Amino acid sequence: PDPAPAPGHRPGTGTEGPDPAPAPGHRPGTGTEGPDPAPAPALRPRHTGGGRTRPGPAAAMNHPDPDGEPDGESDAKLLHTKRLYRAVVEAVHRLDAIVSNKMAYREVFKPENISLRNRLRELCVKLMFLHAVDYGRKAEELLWRKVYYEVIQLVKTNKKHIHSRSALECAYRTHLIAGIGFYQHLLLYVQSHYQLELHSSIDWTHVTDPLIGRRKLVTASGKEMEWAQMACHRCLMYLGDLARYQNELSGVDTEQLAERFYHQSLSVAPHVGECGVRGHSEPHPVAAQHEPPPP
């Protein structure tokens, strides 16, 4: 019988004796000796193309991404949204300080304060399209109240100090005209961005230039599309209010225009059944004609 193999004997090698201690970093089965390369981090990024990386599963569990977007992109969007919202809040506080002044009806039309309102308007528009579901409605409300409505109320409250054809009245007329232009543009942009088909509801809609071609469809959730539809409704309500305020000025007859905007707002959202902006506009007579019948 063959003698028992010596300790450390490696069959088939013709070598007896204890195995030599493996060299540091020896990787068995590779025939390679030497120090191991630096170990890879536990959460090695997975390349997803386009130069972006997506964190590993542990990070994905901490920051779920239901839309399937790279988490880094979602985090960047969230950070941008928070920064926008902070900027909006700061601008609102500055405007509140101006309105609280006793001479606010004069202050609001100074160039620097007009620029501040324009800045707030720009921020609100960015916010509502960046995060329509969570911030869209709030951004709309802040934009209307702080940029347009509070100025209108200041002028109406201090009407005795504002004389016909004065510089203040001219500034106020310009304020109303600018508001109508802005909400007309916003109404068309929302239709274009979300490809809303409102031809059966309103008589002036976004029309795609056939020479340019149809825009690529926006991937939007049901909630985003619902916000977009109601945003168009509210744009028409604001337009009706602005036209009604114009009608209160001498030499301007926009009552029929205001009714037209109100009627079309109800065509876009017939379930609403009321006119005037909630909580801060007086009801218009046309509202009674559209009240839904009792159940």
C-alpha positions as CSV (number, residue, x, y, z in Angstrom):
1,P,0.0,0.0,0.0
2,D,1.1,3.5,-0.7
3,P,2.3,5.4,2.3
4,A,0.1,8.0,3.7
5,P,0.7,11.4,2.0
6,A,2.9,13.7,3.9
7,P,1.1,16.8,5.4
8,G,0.9,19.4,2.7
9,H,1.5,16.9,-0.1
10,R,0.0,18.3,-3.3
11,P,-1.0,15.3,-5.5
12,G,0.2,15.4,-9.1
13,T,2.8,18.0,-8.4
14,G,5.7,15.8,-7.3
15,T,6.1,18.2,-4.4
16,E,6.1,17.2,-0.8
17,G,6.2,19.3,2.3
18,P,3.9,22.0,3.7
19,D,2.3,24.5,1.3
20,P,4.0,27.8,1.1
21,A,2.1,30.6,2.6
22,P,0.1,32.3,-0.2
23,A,1.6,35.6,-1.3
24,P,-0.3,38.6,-0.2
25,G,-3.2,39.3,-2.6
26,H,-2.9,35.8,-4.2
27,R,-6.1,35.1,-6.1
28,P,-6.6,31.3,-6.3
29,G,-7.3,29.9,-9.7
30,T,-6.0,32.9,-11.6
31,G,-2.4,32.1,-11.6
32,T,-1.7,35.7,-10.6
33,E,0.1,36.8,-7.5
34,G,0.7,40.2,-6.1
35,P,-1.3,42.7,-4.2
36,D,-5.1,42.9,-4.8
37,P,-6.4,46.0,-6.4
38,A,-8.3,48.4,-4.1
39,P,-11.6,46.8,-3.3
40,A,-14.6,48.3,-5.1
41,P,-17.0,50.4,-3.0
42,A,-20.1,48.6,-1.7
43,L,-22.4,50.9,-3.8
44,R,-20.7,50.9,-7.1
45,P,-22.6,53.1,-9.6
46,R,-24.4,51.4,-12.4
47,H,-23.9,53.3,-15.7
48,T,-27.2,54.0,-17.4
49,G,-25.9,55.7,-20.5
50,G,-25.8,59.3,-21.4
51,G,-23.0,60.0,-19.0
52,R,-25.3,59.6,-15.9
53,T,-24.9,57.0,-13.2
54,R,-27.5,55.5,-11.0
55,P,-26.9,54.4,-7.4
56,G,-27.0,50.8,-6.4
57,P,-29.9,49.0,-4.8
58,A,-29.3,50.2,-1.2
59,A,-29.4,53.9,-2.3
60,A,-32.5,53.1,-4.4
61,M,-34.3,51.8,-1.3
62,N,-33.5,54.9,0.6
63,H,-34.7,57.1,-2.3
64,P,-37.3,55.2,-4.3
65,D,-38.0,56.5,-7.8
66,P,-41.4,55.4,-9.0
67,D,-41.1,57.2,-12.3
68,G,-38.0,55.2,-13.2
69,E,-35.8,58.3,-13.4
70,P,-32.2,58.1,-12.2
71,D,-32.2,58.9,-8.5
72,G,-29.5,61.6,-9.0
73,E,-31.8,63.3,-11.5
74,S,-34.8,63.1,-9.1
75,D,-32.7,64.5,-6.2
76,A,-31.5,67.4,-8.4
77,K,-35.1,68.1,-9.4
78,L,-36.2,68.1,-5.7
79,L,-33.3,70.4,-4.7
80,H,-34.1,72.8,-7.6
81,T,-37.8,72.8,-6.5
82,K,-36.9,73.6,-2.9
83,R,-34.6,76.4,-4.0
84,L,-37.4,77.9,-6.2
85,Y,-39.9,77.7,-3.4
86,R,-37.5,79.4,-1.0
87,A,-37.0,82.2,-3.6
88,V,-40.8,82.5,-4.0
89,V,-41.3,82.8,-0.2
90,E,-38.6,85.5,0.0
91,A,-40.1,87.5,-2.8
92,V,-43.6,87.2,-1.2
93,H,-42.2,88.5,2.1
94,R,-40.7,91.5,0.4
95,L,-43.9,92.3,-1.4
96,D,-45.9,92.0,1.8
97,A,-43.6,94.6,3.5
98,I,-44.3,97.0,0.6
99,V,-48.1,96.5,0.7
100,S,-48.2,97.1,4.5
101,N,-46.8,100.6,3.9
102,K,-49.3,103.5,4.3
103,M,-48.3,104.9,0.9
104,A,-48.3,101.4,-0.7
105,Y,-50.6,102.5,-3.6
106,R,-47.7,104.7,-4.8
107,E,-44.9,102.4,-3.9
108,V,-46.3,99.4,-5.9
109,F,-45.7,101.2,-9.2
110,K,-42.1,102.1,-8.6
111,P,-39.8,100.4,-11.1
112,E,-38.0,98.3,-8.5
113,N,-41.2,96.9,-7.1
114,I,-42.6,96.2,-10.6
115,S,-39.3,94.2,-11.2
116,L,-39.9,92.3,-8.0
117,R,-43.4,91.3,-9.0
118,N,-42.1,90.2,-12.4
119,R,-39.4,88.2,-10.7
120,L,-42.0,86.5,-8.5
121,R,-44.1,85.8,-11.6
122,E,-41.2,84.1,-13.3
123,L,-40.4,82.0,-10.3
124,C,-44.0,80.9,-9.9
125,V,-44.2,79.8,-13.5
126,K,-41.0,77.8,-13.2
127,L,-42.3,76.2,-10.1
128,M,-45.7,75.2,-11.4
129,F,-44.2,73.5,-14.5
130,L,-41.4,71.8,-12.6
131,H,-43.6,70.2,-10.0
132,A,-47.2,70.7,-11.2
133,V,-48.9,68.2,-8.8
134,D,-47.3,69.4,-5.5
135,Y,-46.7,73.1,-6.2
136,G,-48.8,74.0,-9.3
137,R,-51.9,75.2,-7.6
138,K,-50.1,77.1,-4.8
139,A,-47.8,78.8,-7.4
140,E,-50.9,79.9,-9.4
141,E,-52.5,81.3,-6.3
142,L,-49.4,83.2,-5.1
143,L,-48.9,84.6,-8.6
144,W,-52.4,85.9,-9.0
145,R,-52.6,87.4,-5.5
146,K,-49.2,88.9,-5.1
147,V,-48.5,90.0,-8.6
148,Y,-51.9,91.2,-9.7
149,Y,-54.8,91.1,-7.2
150,E,-53.2,92.9,-4.2
151,V,-52.2,95.8,-6.5
152,I,-55.7,96.0,-7.8
153,Q,-57.2,96.0,-4.3
154,L,-54.8,98.8,-3.2
155,V,-55.9,101.0,-6.1
156,K,-59.6,100.3,-5.4
157,T,-59.2,101.0,-1.7
158,N,-57.3,104.3,-2.4
159,K,-59.4,105.4,-5.3
160,K,-59.9,108.9,-3.9
161,H,-56.1,109.5,-4.1
162,I,-55.9,108.4,-7.7
163,H,-57.2,111.1,-10.2
164,S,-58.4,110.5,-13.7
165,R,-55.6,110.5,-16.3
166,S,-52.9,110.8,-13.6
167,A,-49.7,108.9,-13.7
168,L,-51.0,106.5,-11.1
169,E,-54.1,105.7,-13.1
170,C,-52.0,105.2,-16.2
171,A,-49.8,102.8,-14.3
172,Y,-52.9,100.9,-13.1
173,R,-54.3,100.6,-16.6
174,T,-51.0,99.3,-17.7
175,H,-51.0,96.8,-14.9
176,L,-54.4,95.4,-16.0
177,I,-53.4,95.2,-19.6
178,A,-50.1,93.4,-18.7
179,G,-52.1,90.9,-16.6
180,I,-54.4,90.1,-19.5
181,G,-51.4,89.6,-21.8
182,F,-49.7,87.3,-19.4
183,Y,-52.7,85.1,-18.7
184,Q,-53.4,84.8,-22.4
185,H,-49.9,83.7,-23.0
186,L,-50.0,81.3,-20.0
187,L,-53.2,79.7,-21.3
188,L,-51.7,79.0,-24.7
189,Y,-48.5,77.7,-23.2
190,V,-50.3,75.2,-20.9
191,Q,-52.3,73.9,-23.9
192,S,-49.1,73.6,-26.0
193,H,-47.0,72.0,-23.3
194,Y,-49.6,69.3,-22.3
195,Q,-51.1,69.0,-25.8
196,L,-54.6,69.7,-24.5
197,E,-57.4,69.6,-27.0
198,L,-59.8,72.5,-26.0
199,H,-61.2,73.3,-29.4
200,S,-64.7,72.4,-28.3
201,S,-64.5,74.5,-25.2
202,I,-62.8,77.8,-26.2
203,D,-62.6,79.7,-29.4
204,W,-58.9,80.5,-29.4
205,T,-56.5,77.7,-28.8
206,H,-52.9,76.8,-29.4
207,V,-52.3,76.0,-33.1
208,T,-49.2,74.1,-34.1
209,D,-47.3,75.5,-37.0
210,P,-47.5,72.8,-39.8
211,L,-44.1,73.9,-41.1
212,I,-42.5,73.1,-37.7
213,G,-44.4,70.0,-37.0
214,R,-46.1,68.7,-33.9
215,R,-44.2,69.0,-30.7
216,K,-43.0,65.8,-29.0
217,L,-45.7,64.7,-26.5
218,V,-44.9,65.4,-22.8
219,T,-45.0,62.3,-20.6
220,A,-47.4,63.5,-17.9
221,S,-49.3,61.6,-15.2
222,G,-53.1,61.8,-14.8
223,K,-52.8,64.2,-11.9
224,E,-50.6,66.5,-14.0
225,M,-53.1,66.5,-16.9
226,E,-55.9,67.2,-14.4
227,W,-53.9,70.2,-13.1
228,A,-53.2,71.5,-16.6
229,Q,-57.0,71.3,-17.5
230,M,-57.9,73.2,-14.3
231,A,-55.0,75.7,-14.8
232,C,-56.6,76.6,-18.2
233,H,-60.0,77.1,-16.4
234,R,-58.4,79.4,-13.8
235,C,-56.5,81.4,-16.5
236,L,-59.8,82.1,-18.1
237,M,-61.3,83.1,-14.7
238,Y,-58.4,85.5,-14.0
239,L,-58.9,87.0,-17.5
240,G,-62.5,87.5,-16.8
241,D,-61.7,89.3,-13.5
242,L,-59.1,91.5,-15.1
243,A,-61.5,92.5,-17.9
244,R,-64.1,93.3,-15.2
245,Y,-61.7,95.5,-13.4
246,Q,-60.9,97.3,-16.7
247,N,-64.6,97.8,-17.1
248,E,-64.7,99.9,-13.9
249,L,-62.4,102.5,-15.4
250,S,-63.8,105.4,-17.4
251,G,-63.7,105.1,-21.1
252,V,-63.4,101.3,-21.1
253,D,-66.2,98.9,-22.0
254,T,-65.1,95.3,-21.4
255,E,-68.2,93.8,-19.7
256,Q,-68.9,91.5,-22.7
257,L,-65.3,90.5,-22.8
258,A,-65.4,89.5,-19.1
259,E,-68.5,87.5,-19.7
260,R,-66.9,85.8,-22.6
261,F,-63.9,84.7,-20.5
262,Y,-66.2,83.5,-17.7
263,H,-68.4,81.4,-20.1
264,Q,-65.3,79.8,-21.6
265,S,-63.9,79.0,-18.2
266,L,-67.0,77.0,-17.4
267,S,-66.8,75.2,-20.7
268,V,-63.3,74.0,-19.8
269,A,-64.5,72.9,-16.3
270,P,-68.3,72.7,-16.3
271,H,-68.3,70.9,-13.0
272,V,-67.2,74.1,-11.2
273,G,-70.4,75.9,-11.8
274,E,-69.3,79.3,-10.3
275,C,-67.4,82.4,-11.5
276,G,-65.1,84.8,-9.8
277,V,-61.8,83.7,-8.2
278,R,-62.4,81.8,-5.0
279,G,-62.4,83.9,-1.9
280,H,-61.3,87.2,-3.4
281,S,-63.4,88.1,-6.4
282,E,-67.0,89.2,-6.3
283,P,-69.3,86.8,-8.2
284,H,-70.3,87.9,-11.7
285,P,-73.9,87.8,-12.8
286,V,-73.1,85.2,-15.4
287,A,-72.5,82.7,-12.5
288,A,-76.2,82.4,-11.8
289,Q,-76.8,81.3,-15.4
290,H,-74.4,78.4,-15.0
291,E,-75.3,77.1,-11.5
292,P,-75.8,73.4,-11.8
293,P,-79.4,72.2,-11.0
294,P,-79.9,70.8,-7.5
295,P,-79.5,67.0,-7.2
